[in-house]
Amino acid sequence: MNKREQTRSAEVAAVFKALGHPSRTFIVETLARGERSVCELSEMVGADVSTVSRHLALLREAGIIVSRKDGTTVYYSLTCNCLGQMIDGVENVIRMKAERQSAALAV
């Protein structure tokens, strides 16, 4: 692997690492349906605002989300709608794994 490939792989891994927590994955899935404020996300996740804010900071640092301020409220949205499609792809992998395991048990 050359230096350019190493850098690219490290950047891809950083995005996957940021998605590596169930709450952050849920936040991304939620934002795939439209922008939300930290208060809305906090209520949906079932965690306090400070915890959700830390999750949002990690997602923002990874380049997954962006924010915009409207008065005193900050709204978050995905940088790329393709992230929702990526999660759909992961769900396909999970479903196929379950099907393989079910078939193996039936033998």
KOLPA-199560 format. One record per residue: residue number from 1; residue in three letters; x, y, z of N, C-alpha, C in turn. Coordinates in nm, 4 decimals, m for minus. Atoms other than C-alpha are relative to their C-alpha. Example, Ala and Ser with C-alpha at 12.3 -4.5 7.8 and 13.67 -1.06 7.14 Angstrom:
2
ATOM 1 ALA 0.0890 m0.1190 0.0000 1.2300 m0.4500 0.7800 0.0900 0.1200 0.0000
ATOM 2 SER m0.0820 m0.1190 m0.0060 1.3670 m0.1060 0.7140 m0.0770 0.1090 0.0730
END
This chain:
107
ATOM 1 MET 0.0860 m0.1171 0.0000 0.0000 0.0000 0.0000 0.0905 0.1233 0.0000
ATOM 2 ASN m0.0809 m0.1217 0.0045 0.1462 0.3357 m0.0984 m0.0559 0.1059 0.0963
ATOM 3 LYS 0.0371 m0.1047 m0.0963 0.1236 0.6581 0.1055 m0.1401 0.0558 m0.0268
ATOM 4 ARG 0.1324 m0.0524 0.0358 m0.1810 0.7861 m0.0836 m0.1097 m0.0979 0.0410
ATOM 5 GLU 0.0975 0.1030 m0.0383 m0.3673 0.4573 m0.0309 m0.0124 m0.0104 0.1514
ATOM 6 GLN 0.0032 0.0021 m0.1467 m0.2719 0.4584 0.3372 m0.0820 0.1165 0.0541
ATOM 7 THR 0.0738 m0.1190 m0.0443 m0.4063 0.8120 0.3795 m0.1486 m0.0174 m0.0252
ATOM 8 ARG 0.1411 0.0208 0.0340 m0.7318 0.7274 0.2009 m0.0626 m0.1037 0.0915
ATOM 9 SER 0.0531 0.1054 m0.0878 m0.7781 0.4079 0.4026 m0.0182 0.0509 0.1420
ATOM 10 ALA 0.0112 m0.0565 m0.1347 m0.7153 0.5980 0.7257 m0.1209 0.0936 0.0090
ATOM 11 GLU 0.1157 m0.0903 0.0007 m0.9772 0.8592 0.6301 m0.1310 m0.0779 m0.0020
ATOM 12 VAL 0.1202 0.0848 0.0045 m1.2328 0.5903 0.5451 m0.0224 m0.0639 0.1372
ATOM 13 ALA 0.0105 0.0623 m0.1323 m1.1583 0.4140 0.8754 m0.0496 0.1006 0.1038
ATOM 14 ALA 0.0450 m0.1028 m0.0946 m1.2117 0.7434 1.0627 m0.1507 0.0215 m0.0097
ATOM 15 VAL 0.1452 m0.0135 0.0170 m1.5617 0.7731 0.9151 m0.0708 m0.1195 0.0628
ATOM 16 PHE 0.0614 0.1188 m0.0592 m1.6449 0.4143 1.0090 0.0121 0.0010 0.1522
ATOM 17 LYS m0.0182 m0.0088 m0.1452 m1.5026 0.4716 1.3583 m0.1020 0.0956 0.0605
ATOM 18 ALA 0.0988 m0.0960 m0.0493 m1.7269 0.7754 1.4019 m0.1397 m0.0601 0.0011
ATOM 19 LEU 0.1307 0.0670 0.0057 m2.0242 0.5577 1.3052 m0.0071 m0.1214 0.0918
ATOM 20 GLY m0.0121 0.1222 m0.0777 m1.9103 0.2867 1.5462 m0.0708 m0.0016 0.1337
ATOM 21 HIS 0.0780 0.0001 m0.1245 m2.1485 0.3761 1.8294 m0.1480 m0.0002 m0.0380
ATOM 22 PRO 0.1421 0.0081 0.0364 m2.5197 0.2860 1.8210 m0.0721 0.1353 m0.0003
ATOM 23 SER 0.0669 m0.1311 m0.0029 m2.6281 0.6378 1.9183 0.0389 0.0841 m0.1202
ATOM 24 ARG m0.0426 m0.0787 0.1156 m2.4193 0.7961 1.6435 m0.0602 m0.0553 m0.1287
ATOM 25 THR 0.0644 0.0597 0.1170 m2.5533 0.5503 1.3874 m0.1469 0.0418 m0.0055
ATOM 26 PHE 0.1400 m0.0426 m0.0063 m2.9069 0.6332 1.5029 m0.0133 0.1460 m0.0409
ATOM 27 ILE 0.0031 m0.1420 0.0357 m2.8319 1.0051 1.4723 0.0128 0.0159 m0.1514
ATOM 28 VAL m0.0182 m0.0084 0.1453 m2.7089 0.9576 1.1139 m0.1260 m0.0468 m0.0727
ATOM 29 GLU 0.1241 0.0483 0.0614 m3.0179 0.7525 1.0269 m0.1106 0.1043 0.0125
ATOM 30 THR 0.1009 m0.1033 m0.0225 m3.2366 1.0252 1.1768 0.0245 0.1197 m0.0906
ATOM 31 LEU m0.0322 m0.1160 0.0836 m3.0549 1.3041 0.9931 m0.0165 m0.0304 m0.1489
ATOM 32 ALA 0.0260 0.0367 0.1398 m3.0966 1.1104 0.6669 m0.1422 0.0374 m0.0403
ATOM 33 ARG 0.1392 m0.0382 0.0256 m3.4654 1.2031 0.7000 m0.0208 0.1507 0.0118
ATOM 34 GLY 0.0116 m0.1457 m0.0087 m3.3930 1.5737 0.7583 0.0744 0.0548 0.1196
ATOM 35 GLU m0.0780 m0.0614 m0.1072 m3.2150 1.8205 0.9817 m0.0765 0.0010 0.1318
ATOM 36 ARG 0.0556 0.0005 m0.1359 m3.2698 1.8220 1.3574 0.0874 0.0856 0.0903
ATOM 37 SER m0.0756 m0.0736 m0.1019 m3.1674 2.0304 1.6560 0.0553 m0.0989 0.1017
ATOM 38 VAL m0.0579 0.0871 m0.1035 m2.9576 1.8905 1.9394 m0.1074 m0.0403 0.1011
ATOM 39 CYS 0.1068 0.0342 m0.0953 m3.2649 1.9044 2.1658 m0.0899 m0.1099 m0.0558
ATOM 40 GLU 0.0817 0.1045 0.0623 m3.4716 1.7005 1.9198 0.0746 m0.1331 m0.0003
ATOM 41 LEU m0.0793 0.1233 0.0035 m3.1904 1.4497 1.8796 0.0163 m0.0591 0.1391
ATOM 42 SER m0.0155 0.0469 m0.1377 m3.1404 1.4285 2.2554 m0.1236 m0.0775 0.0441
ATOM 43 GLU 0.1247 0.0672 m0.0362 m3.5048 1.3381 2.3041 m0.0148 m0.1328 m0.0739
ATOM 44 MET 0.0142 0.1215 0.0809 m3.4986 1.0834 2.0220 0.0984 m0.1087 0.0431
ATOM 45 VAL m0.1029 0.0954 m0.0423 m3.1742 0.9188 2.1400 m0.0273 m0.0500 0.1409
ATOM 46 GLY 0.0246 0.0364 m0.1389 m3.2849 0.9192 2.5025 0.1214 0.0246 0.0870
ATOM 47 ALA m0.1201 m0.0360 m0.0761 m2.9675 1.0819 2.6309 m0.0021 0.1507 0.0237
ATOM 48 ASP m0.0015 m0.1429 m0.0289 m2.8890 1.4197 2.7816 0.0694 0.0768 m0.1125
ATOM 49 VAL m0.0505 m0.0860 0.1067 m2.7952 1.7117 2.5592 0.1522 m0.0025 m0.0080
ATOM 50 SER m0.1464 m0.0016 0.0029 m2.4284 1.7066 2.6633 0.0557 m0.1269 m0.0651
ATOM 51 THR m0.0446 0.1253 0.0616 m2.3901 1.3403 2.5624 m0.0228 0.0036 m0.1502
ATOM 52 VAL 0.0310 m0.0088 0.1431 m2.5612 1.3970 2.2271 0.0920 0.1023 m0.0669
ATOM 53 SER m0.0914 m0.1006 0.0549 m2.3474 1.7078 2.1736 0.1384 m0.0591 m0.0256
ATOM 54 ARG m0.1301 0.0660 0.0215 m2.0325 1.4971 2.2158 m0.0059 m0.0916 m0.1224
ATOM 55 HIS 0.0169 0.0851 0.1181 m2.1653 1.2461 1.9623 m0.0001 0.0854 m0.1276
ATOM 56 LEU 0.0066 m0.0878 0.1164 m2.2437 1.5306 1.7224 0.1372 0.0575 m0.0335
ATOM 57 ALA m0.1348 m0.0531 0.0231 m1.8938 1.6747 1.7675 0.0868 m0.1026 m0.0720
ATOM 58 LEU m0.0775 0.1058 0.0665 m1.7390 1.3398 1.6704 m0.0434 m0.0179 m0.1454
ATOM 59 LEU 0.0508 0.0133 0.1359 m1.9630 1.3125 1.3656 0.0420 0.1190 m0.0864
ATOM 60 ARG m0.0415 m0.1201 0.0726 m1.8796 1.6705 1.2654 0.1494 m0.0051 m0.0327
ATOM 61 GLU m0.1448 0.0112 0.0222 m1.5035 1.6118 1.3081 0.0320 m0.1002 m0.1105
ATOM 62 ALA m0.0207 0.1011 0.1037 m1.5322 1.3065 1.0807 m0.0520 0.0469 m0.1362
ATOM 63 GLY 0.0524 m0.0526 0.1252 m1.7040 1.5211 0.8165 m0.1338 m0.0580 m0.0409
ATOM 64 ILE 0.1262 0.0677 0.0302 m2.0304 1.3287 0.8389 m0.1181 0.0957 0.0061
ATOM 65 ILE 0.1098 m0.0947 m0.0161 m2.2521 1.6165 0.9519 0.0528 0.1434 m0.0048
ATOM 66 VAL m0.0275 m0.1432 m0.0074 m2.2639 1.9949 0.9313 m0.1081 0.0625 0.0865
ATOM 67 SER 0.0985 m0.0693 m0.0834 m2.4451 2.2473 1.1467 m0.0259 0.1386 m0.0554
ATOM 68 ARG 0.0342 m0.1385 0.0321 m2.6226 2.5766 1.0940 m0.0752 0.0572 0.1186
ATOM 69 LYS 0.0622 m0.0652 m0.1150 m2.7368 2.8242 1.3540 m0.1154 0.0864 m0.0484
ATOM 70 ASP 0.1178 m0.0817 0.0275 m3.0821 2.9823 1.3485 m0.0419 0.0598 0.1341
ATOM 71 GLY 0.0229 m0.0607 m0.1304 m3.1083 3.2262 1.6377 0.0891 m0.0685 0.1017
ATOM 72 THR m0.0773 0.0710 m0.1020 m3.0040 3.0304 1.9448 0.0010 m0.1509 m0.0216
ATOM 73 THR 0.0103 0.1433 0.0257 m3.0826 2.6907 1.7932 0.0979 m0.0411 m0.1091
ATOM 74 VAL m0.0912 0.0555 0.0990 m2.8229 2.4822 1.6096 m0.0665 m0.1236 m0.0601
ATOM 75 TYR 0.0580 0.1127 0.0720 m2.9512 2.2426 1.3453 0.1110 m0.0793 m0.0681
ATOM 76 TYR m0.0988 0.0901 0.0577 m2.7568 1.9426 1.2177 m0.0600 m0.0722 m0.1199
ATOM 77 SER 0.0421 0.0760 0.1176 m2.7741 1.7699 0.8803 0.1197 m0.0774 m0.0530
ATOM 78 LEU m0.1060 0.0805 0.0606 m2.5769 1.5141 0.6807 0.0718 0.0806 m0.1080
ATOM 79 THR m0.0747 m0.0635 0.1076 m2.3018 1.6340 0.4511 m0.0311 m0.0666 m0.1331
ATOM 80 CYS 0.0258 0.0775 0.1219 m2.4013 1.3641 0.2024 m0.1137 m0.0981 0.0279
ATOM 81 ASN 0.1139 0.0909 m0.0200 m2.7339 1.1834 0.1712 0.0350 m0.1454 m0.0264
ATOM 82 CYS m0.0399 0.1372 0.0300 m2.5461 0.8767 0.0505 0.0283 m0.0797 0.1274
ATOM 83 LEU m0.0258 0.0721 m0.1245 m2.4716 0.7926 0.4157 m0.1201 m0.0836 0.0419
ATOM 84 GLY 0.1188 0.0802 m0.0268 m2.8306 0.6776 0.4588 m0.0027 m0.1247 m0.0867
ATOM 85 GLN m0.0080 0.1152 0.0896 m2.7819 0.4501 0.1579 0.1069 m0.0974 0.0478
ATOM 86 MET m0.1055 0.0876 m0.0515 m2.4606 0.3184 0.3123 m0.0543 m0.0847 0.1154
ATOM 87 ILE 0.0588 0.0745 m0.1116 m2.6524 0.2200 0.6261 m0.0961 m0.1057 m0.0530
ATOM 88 ASP 0.0864 0.1014 0.0641 m2.9084 0.0449 0.4025 0.0838 m0.1180 m0.0475
ATOM 89 GLY m0.0899 0.1063 0.0447 m2.6182 m0.1508 0.2541 0.0463 m0.0864 0.1160
ATOM 90 VAL m0.0418 0.0747 m0.1192 m2.5003 m0.2490 0.6020 m0.1144 m0.0889 0.0484
ATOM 91 GLU 0.1153 0.0813 m0.0395 m2.8520 m0.3666 0.6844 m0.0145 m0.1219 m0.0903
ATOM 92 ASN 0.0022 0.1149 0.0913 m2.8367 m0.5896 0.3742 0.1025 m0.1047 0.0422
ATOM 93 VAL m0.1038 0.0928 m0.0471 m2.5121 m0.7425 0.5030 m0.0502 m0.0749 0.1234
ATOM 94 ILE 0.0520 0.0611 m0.1231 m2.6766 m0.8071 0.8424 m0.1075 m0.1031 m0.0345
ATOM 95 ARG 0.1073 0.0920 0.0386 m2.9814 m0.9665 0.6783 0.0567 m0.1255 m0.0667
ATOM 96 MET m0.0595 0.1159 0.0679 m2.7688 m1.1905 0.4541 0.0746 m0.0886 0.0993
ATOM 97 LYS m0.0696 0.0782 m0.1031 m2.5585 m1.2987 0.7536 m0.1014 m0.0827 0.0784
ATOM 98 ALA 0.1034 0.0711 m0.0750 m2.8759 m1.3919 0.9455 m0.0577 m0.1148 m0.0834
ATOM 99 GLU 0.0522 0.1041 0.0886 m3.0042 m1.5863 0.6444 0.0970 m0.1179 m0.0104
ATOM 100 ARG m0.1017 0.1062 0.0067 m2.6757 m1.7799 0.6165 0.0022 m0.0796 0.1289
ATOM 101 GLN m0.0002 0.0696 m0.1288 m2.6814 m1.8590 0.9876 m0.1240 m0.0855 0.0160
ATOM 102 SER 0.1241 0.0760 m0.0082 m3.0427 m1.9705 0.9671 0.0059 m0.1244 m0.0888
ATOM 103 ALA m0.0154 0.1152 0.0912 m2.9638 m2.1944 0.6683 0.0946 m0.1025 0.0584
ATOM 104 ALA m0.0968 0.0934 m0.0601 m2.6656 m2.3460 0.8513 m0.0638 m0.0780 0.1137
ATOM 105 LEU 0.0679 0.0683 m0.1107 m2.8850 m2.4285 1.1516 m0.1025 m0.1009 m0.0496
ATOM 106 ALA 0.1024 0.0886 0.0565 m3.1433 m2.5941 0.9263 0.0598 m0.1290 m0.0538
ATOM 107 VAL m0.0667 0.1193 0.0572 m2.8862 m2.8439 0.7969 0.0136 m0.1087 0.1009
END
